[in-house]
Each structure stands twice: as structure tokens, then as C-alpha cells.
């Protein structure tokens, strides 16, 4: 197995477990789901406010010539790796922290309700945000751009506080 096949194999394995998108074979992007803890909400609130989210993105790159830049974005959060960062690389791993103000609300009628301890404590939401990759390549004075995007999953966990003012049973 050569040096070029190892990142592609790793990305393939990651793709079996995570959402993944391909674009003409030049750039591939895969993402692990983000996990966030949310506070219980009132029953009449049908939308869940999401906190800041951290996404781990893995890209595989293949340029005819050399990679000039790789830009990764989720919502309005963007990072760019330049030529020096990509020199001789066939893959890149990036973590993006997306502020809460950039993330859409999630709709759910039976998740993490304050007055209903039987409501669901976990919820996975797909497609609330999307990761985008843009790869710029150059070869003998010619440049090309390649794109990929993938919807991201967010796993929400209800952060129920323990009841502090419980009365003790009379038989204790």
C-alpha cells in the first residue's frame, strides 16, 4: 500500500461510520457527529436552541499538480489551509467550533421536556448544518477548483439536573 492509498483507505473506513461526500475524486469530506448537552425546555416550546458545536472534519485531496488551498466551512465558520499546510499532503483533519448563533434550531415535540421526565433524553438531528470543502489546485499555470459538501449530524443529550428538594420517605 503506497502513501497515497493510506489516507484514502482511512477516509473510506470513516465514511462507513459517518456521513461523507465526494466531488469528482479531487476532494472528499467526512465528518463525525457533534454532541451537545441542552437544558430541559417547557412543553410549549417546540424548538430546541442549540449551543456552540464542535465538528471534526476529515478531507482527502487529490490535485493534478499541487494543492494551493483547502477551505472548510460550517455555517459562517471558515478555516483555510494554505499551500504550506497542504504540501505533500493527501488528507487534512480540521476541527471547527461553530457558535450557537450560527446554528439553526432543532424541532422536536418529545425531547428534553422540563416537566416530563419520561421525555426522550437523546436526539440525533441530521442536516441542521452542512460542511463544505473547496480545494484549489494548480498545474502548469492552470488552476482548478473542486467542491464537496455533506450534511452534519448533531447528537443532543438532555442535561437534566437532579431533584435537590426531594423529601425523604417517612420510613427512613
Backbone torsions as a table, in degrees:
resi	resn	phi	psi	omega
1	UNK	NA	127.2	-178.4
2	UNK	-88.7	172.2	-176.4
3	UNK	-61.1	-26.0	-178.4
4	UNK	-79.0	-28.6	-177.1
5	UNK	-79.9	-26.5	-176.6
6	UNK	-60.9	-51.8	178.8
7	UNK	-63.2	-34.0	179.5
8	UNK	-67.5	-40.6	176.7
9	UNK	-64.0	-42.6	178.5
10	UNK	-62.3	-40.8	178.9
11	UNK	-66.8	-37.7	177.7
12	UNK	-62.4	-44.3	178.8
13	UNK	-63.4	-43.5	177.7
14	UNK	-62.0	-36.3	-178.4
15	UNK	-66.0	-27.6	178.1
16	UNK	-66.5	-26.2	-176.0
17	UNK	-108.2	-15.1	-174.9
18	UNK	-135.1	159.6	174.8
19	UNK	-61.3	145.7	-176.7
20	UNK	-148.9	147.3	177.5
21	UNK	-134.3	148.3	-178.5
22	UNK	-122.5	151.2	174.8
23	UNK	-138.5	108.5	176.5
24	UNK	42.3	23.2	177.2
25	UNK	78.8	-6.8	-178.5
26	UNK	-86.1	-36.1	178.8
27	UNK	-138.7	134.8	177.9
28	UNK	-129.0	141.8	-179.2
29	UNK	-131.9	135.9	175.7
30	UNK	-132.1	152.0	-176.8
31	UNK	-141.0	140.4	171.2
32	UNK	-84.5	148.6	178.9
33	UNK	-66.4	151.0	173.7
34	UNK	-92.4	153.2	177.2
35	UNK	-125.4	137.8	-179.0
36	UNK	-141.1	145.2	175.1
37	UNK	-97.7	133.5	179.2
38	UNK	-125.7	150.9	179.7
39	UNK	-81.0	149.5	176.0
40	UNK	-58.7	151.4	-177.3
41	UNK	-127.4	164.8	178.7
42	UNK	-69.7	149.7	-177.7
43	UNK	-58.8	-33.7	-177.1
44	UNK	-76.0	-9.0	176.5
45	UNK	-90.7	111.4	-176.6
46	UNK	-88.4	-11.2	-178.2
47	UNK	-110.0	144.3	179.8
48	UNK	-105.6	121.7	174.5
49	UNK	-73.3	127.8	179.9
50	UNK	-95.4	142.2	177.0
51	UNK	-82.1	-176.0	173.1
52	UNK	-58.0	144.7	-176.5
53	UNK	-125.9	143.0	177.1
54	UNK	-110.6	123.8	179.4
55	UNK	-116.0	137.6	173.2
56	UNK	-104.6	121.3	-178.3
57	UNK	-114.4	141.7	175.3
58	UNK	-126.8	129.8	178.6
59	UNK	-121.2	149.2	172.2
60	UNK	-114.6	133.7	-175.4
61	UNK	-123.4	144.8	175.6
62	UNK	-148.4	111.3	180.0
63	UNK	-114.1	142.1	165.7
64	UNK	-80.0	114.1	-172.7
65	UNK	98.7	-127.7	-178.5
66	UNK	-129.6	152.9	177.5
67	UNK	-80.2	126.7	179.0
68	UNK	-90.6	-43.4	179.8
69	UNK	-162.2	155.0	174.7
70	UNK	-131.5	119.8	178.3
71	UNK	-110.9	128.3	177.8
72	UNK	-119.2	137.7	-179.9
73	UNK	-143.6	148.0	170.7
74	UNK	-135.7	121.6	-174.1
75	UNK	54.3	-127.7	179.9
76	UNK	-98.1	10.6	178.3
77	UNK	-94.0	124.0	-172.8
78	UNK	-133.2	142.5	170.4
79	UNK	-137.6	144.6	-180.0
80	UNK	-126.7	131.5	173.0
81	UNK	-101.0	130.9	-178.1
82	UNK	-91.7	-176.9	-177.7
83	UNK	-54.5	-42.7	-179.0
84	UNK	-64.5	-36.9	179.1
85	UNK	-70.3	-26.7	-173.8
86	UNK	-101.8	-4.8	-177.3
87	UNK	-51.3	121.0	178.2
88	UNK	62.5	13.5	179.7
89	UNK	-94.0	143.4	173.6
90	UNK	-114.5	0.1	175.4
91	UNK	-153.8	162.5	178.2
92	UNK	-147.1	139.5	175.7
93	UNK	-114.0	130.9	-177.4
94	UNK	-138.3	141.7	172.1
95	UNK	-110.1	133.1	177.7
96	UNK	-121.5	129.2	174.2
97	UNK	-100.6	114.9	-175.9
98	UNK	-101.9	118.8	179.9
99	UNK	-62.2	152.6	-178.0
100	UNK	-57.1	-34.4	-177.2
101	UNK	-65.1	-16.8	-178.1
102	UNK	-96.4	-2.6	-173.9
103	UNK	-107.6	134.8	178.9
104	UNK	-67.4	162.0	174.7
105	UNK	-78.1	151.0	177.4
106	UNK	-105.6	136.5	-179.8
107	UNK	-94.3	132.6	175.7
108	UNK	-162.9	135.0	-179.3
109	UNK	-98.0	-13.8	-175.5
110	UNK	-134.1	43.7	178.6
111	UNK	-127.6	125.6	169.6
112	UNK	54.1	53.9	178.2
113	UNK	-88.7	133.0	-173.8
114	UNK	-61.6	-42.7	-175.5
115	UNK	-94.4	9.8	-178.4
116	UNK	-134.3	88.6	-178.9
117	UNK	-63.7	-14.6	178.2
118	UNK	-83.6	-7.9	178.2
119	UNK	-67.4	157.8	-174.7
120	UNK	-58.9	140.6	179.2
121	UNK	-100.2	-7.8	177.8
122	UNK	-138.0	146.3	-179.8
123	UNK	-151.2	129.8	174.6
124	UNK	-107.0	126.3	-177.9
125	UNK	-118.0	125.6	178.9
126	UNK	-104.7	143.7	172.7
127	UNK	80.2	12.6	176.8
128	UNK	-65.2	-36.8	175.4
129	UNK	-137.1	163.6	-179.2
130	UNK	-127.8	141.1	174.1
131	UNK	-96.7	138.1	179.3
132	UNK	-122.8	142.7	175.2
133	UNK	-126.8	138.2	177.4
134	UNK	-132.0	118.4	-178.3
135	UNK	-111.9	125.3	175.8
136	UNK	-106.2	129.1	-179.6
137	UNK	-122.0	154.7	173.7
138	UNK	-135.9	145.0	-179.5
139	UNK	-151.9	113.5	179.6
140	UNK	50.5	47.9	177.1
141	UNK	81.8	-4.8	177.2
142	UNK	-101.6	141.4	177.4
143	UNK	-119.5	153.7	178.3
144	UNK	-142.0	157.0	178.2
145	UNK	-127.3	141.4	-178.1
146	UNK	-133.9	141.5	-172.6
147	UNK	-130.5	150.9	172.6
148	UNK	-151.0	152.4	174.5
149	UNK	-147.7	155.0	-179.1
150	UNK	-147.8	135.1	174.5
151	UNK	-69.5	143.4	-176.5
152	UNK	-104.5	150.6	176.7
153	UNK	-102.9	143.6	176.1
154	UNK	-125.3	127.1	176.5
155	UNK	-101.6	118.7	-179.2
156	UNK	-100.5	137.1	178.6
157	UNK	-123.1	128.7	-179.7
158	UNK	-74.6	128.4	-179.8
159	UNK	-99.7	74.9	179.4
160	UNK	-76.5	129.1	177.1
161	UNK	-80.7	143.9	176.0
162	UNK	-66.0	147.6	179.2
163	UNK	-71.7	118.7	-174.8
164	UNK	-90.1	-26.6	-174.1
165	UNK	-104.8	37.2	176.7
166	UNK	-71.3	140.5	175.7
167	UNK	-85.2	144.5	177.9
168	UNK	-76.3	147.7	177.9
169	UNK	-64.8	142.1	-178.2
170	UNK	-62.3	-23.7	-178.7
171	UNK	-84.1	6.3	178.3
172	UNK	-96.4	NA	NA
